[in-house]
Amino acid sequence: MQVIYGIHPSIEALRSGRDEIEKIVLARGRRGPDVKKIRDIAAEKKIPVEFGEREYLDRLTNGLSLIHI
């Protein structure tokens, strides 16, 4: 599994048309226009979006936000 982390790299990966994105995991409670943009693009591409607790994300990324590919 490849992991992309960070809001802007995640948006770019979604916009690039990469077909191998399996799911997106966002921090529970995370809000804002960039998060909405990620959710909108994911919905358009039928990519599932999950929400996880910060501790879960920290374990997966050593403290960084992520997208699963």
Secondary structure by P-SEA (a helix, b strand, c coil): ccccccaaaaaaaaacccccccccccccccccaaaaaaaaaaaaacbbbbbbcaaaaaaaccccccccc
